[in-house]
Amino acid sequence: MADSGAGPLALFRTAWRHRSLILRLARREIDARYRGSVLGIVWAVINPLLMLAVYTFVFTVVFQARWGAAGTGSVEFALLLFSGLVLFTVFSDGVNRAPGLLLENVSYIKKVVFPLEILPLVTLVVALFNAAIGFAILLVFYAAALGLPPLTVLLLPLVLLPLCLMTLGISWFLASAGVFLRDIRQVVGVAVTVLMFLSPIFYPLTAVPERFRGLIHLNPLTPILEQSKDLLFWGRVPAPLEWGVATLAAWGVAWLGYAWFMKTRRGFADVV
């Protein structure tokens, strides 16, 4: 599958070599998203605030949900839920958009010199920008309601690394497949929604019946979401072996997705 330009480190070389172009395209996409609106970039703050308010009301007032057997306060539950949603959105933004990514940028396909492989990276940078705002809001509300978060919050990028690698790998594969199979976008949308409810975002793993818990563990997002809560709320550092295995597996997914994209890209112009 891999050619000479798609070795295990090729995706990192691509990101570094085109870093200026990636950041420029990401900034243009962010500007375009809010251009013409009255509040502009302020919507990037308002949207996650509204999301936090809605989920807090639904799950803590309507359903009166608690996190774990011992239970938590409504504010802490809302922050736990919100942290999971912010991380999941990094994944879902990239994966949901990937099948149509090249079709939205047909003009780039016709340009022989344009590095098409950076488009999923641009989408990821935009998603990380939104996630950064979400986490900033989370920390502000955390400090106001619960006090200063544990110092382990500084290790959050360690959790983001495997998440980003896995998202990129799946995005490269789906971006390529979406050119040849136009219906894949509909399938991916449903699959991502199902995956969200099979992830420990709205509930802790301990709330899942034992006979179904293995299914939740098969979800590759489960360890990432659990480790993020350990860092943000419980002050626990992920086990090095567990984190290392997850990161290597995510790197493998990223490499295979990148290699597949580079192998199939020569057929894009013929299809579009």
N, C-alpha and C positions, 0 to 999 in steps of 0.2 A: 504493500500500500504506500509506504513512504518512498519518496524519491529523494534525490540528492539534496533538494532544497527543503526537505521536511523532516529533518532529524529531530531527536528529542529536545534539543535546545533551540531549534529554529524559531519557535514561537516567541521565545524571549528576545532573540536577535531581531525579529520583525518588530516587536513592540518598542525596542530601544532605537532601532534605526529610523523608525517613522514616528517617534514620540512627539515631535513638533506638529506634524500633520494631524495626528490623532487628537491632540489637545485642541488644535485649531478647529477641527471638525466638530468636536464635542462642544466647544464653546458656541459655535455657530448654531448647533442644534438646540442648546439650552436657550439661547437668545431668541431663536425662531419660535420656540414653544410659548414664550410669554410676550412676544412682540405684538403690539397693538392693544394689549389689555391695559386697563386703567392702573392696576396695581403692579403690573410687570412681574419682576422676579420675586416680589413679596408672596405671590401665590405658591412659590416653592416652600414657604413656611406655613401658609394658611392651610394648604391641603393636608399635610400630616397632622396639624393641630385638629382639624375637623375629623380626621380619621380616628385620632386618639379619643376625641370626645364621644363620637358615635359608638365605638367599640366599648368604651367605658360604660356608657349608659346601657347598652344592650346586654352586656355580660354581667355587669355588677348590680344593675338596678332591676332589669327585667328578669334575667335568669339567676341572679344572685349567686354567681359562680365563685368558687374559691380555688386556689392553687394547692393541690395536695390534700392529704388526709387531715393534716393539722390546720389547714386553712390559712388564708392570708387576708389582709385588709383589701378593700376594694381598690384603693389607689395602687397598692403593690401589684395586684392582679392585672390592672390595666397596663402598668408599665411592663410587666412580664409579657403580656400579650403583644403590646406595641413593639417591644424589642424583637420578638419573633417575626412579626409582620414586616418590619424594616429589612431584616435579613432576607426573608423570603422574597421580598419585592426586588432585591438585587438579582436574584435568580429568575424570577418570573418575567421581569422586564426584558432581560436578554433573550430568554427562551421563547416567550410569546412573540417577540418581534422578529426573531431569526428567520422563520420560513418566508417572510415577505421582504427581508432586508435587501436582497439584491434586486428584486423586482421594483422596489422603491427607488433604486439608484441605477436604472438601466443605462443612463448616460456614462456612468463609470465603467460599465462592462465593456463598452465600445472603445474605451481608452486603454490601449495596450500597456501603457506605462503606469497606470494607476494601480496601486497595491490593494486589490479587492479584499485581501485577507485582513485588513485593518478595520473593516466595517464593524464586525462584532466587538472589537476592542473599543471603538468609539461609543457603541451602545453601552458597554460596560462602564466606561468612564462617566457617562451621563447618569447611569443608575447609581454609581458610587457617590456622585455629587448629591443626588437626592437622599441617599442613605446617610451621608454626612450631616445633612440638615436634620433628618429624622433623629439621629443619635444625639445631636446637639439639643434638640427639644427634649428628648428623653432624659438627658443628664440634668437639664434645668429643672424639670418636674421632679426628678429623683431627689436632687439636692433640696428642693423646697419641701417635699413631703417626707422624705426618709433620712435626710442628712447626706453627707458626702459619701459617694460610692466607694467600694473597696479599691485599693490601688491596682488590683488585677485588671481593672477596666483598661489600663494602658496596654495590655496584651491582646486586646481585641483584634488588631490586625493579623495576629496568628490564626484566628478563626476565619477571617475574611479571605486569607490566601487560598485554602482549598475550595472555598465557595466560589471564588473568582475563576480559578482554574477549571473547575467542573462546569461552570456556566459557560465559559469560553468554548470548551470542547464540544458541549452539546449545541451551542450556537453555531459553531463552524459547520457541524454536520447538518443541522437543520437548514442553515442558510443555503448550503449546496443542494440538499434534497428538495427544498422549496422551489428551486428553479425548474426542476423536472416533474415534481408532483405538487400541483397547485392546491390540492385538497388537504395537504398536510397541515396547513395553518389551522383548519377547523379541529383536527384531531389533537393538535398540540394544545389548543385553548382548553379543551375538555380535560386533557391529561394533567395540565398544570393545576386546574381547579381541584381535581381529585387529589393530587399530590399535596395541595395545601391542607386539606382536611385530614390527610393521613400523616401529617407532620405535627409534632408536639408544640403547636403554636397556641391553640385555644385550650389546651389541657396538658397536664403533666403525664409522663409515661406511666406513673403509678396509677393513674385513673383508667388506664386501658386494661380490660380483662386479660388475665394471663394467657389465655389461649390465642388471643389476637396480638399480643405484644411483639411476637416475632415478626409479624407483618410490618409493624411500625419500624422495627430495627432494620428491615431491608431497605427502607427509605434512606438514600444517601444523605439527605438533609438532616436526618435525626441527630447524628453525633455533632454536627455543626451547631444546630440550634441548642442542644443540651450544653455544649461547651460554652456557648455565648452567655447563657444564663448563669453558668458557674462563675464566669469572669465578672459579669455585670452585677450580680445580686448576691451570690454566696461566697465570693472571695476565694474560689477554688481554681487552681491552675490545672488545665487538662493534662492527663497522663501523657508523657512524652511519646511513648510507644504508640498509643492510640492516635495521637495527633499526627505522628510521623507516617503511620500507615494510611491515614485518611488523605494526607497531603500527597503522598506518592501515588495513591490511586487516582486522585483528582488530576495530578500531572499526567498520568497515563491517559485519562479521558481527554485532556486538553491536546496532548500530542496526537492521538488517533484522530480526533476531530479536525485538527489543523492539517494533518497529512491527507485525510480524505478530501478536504476542501482544496488543497493544492493539486491533488491528482485529478479532480473533476472540473477544475475551473476552466480548463481549455475547451470544455463543451458548453459553457454558459452562453457565449455569443451566438452559437448556432440555434439555441432554444429561444432566447428572447428576441 
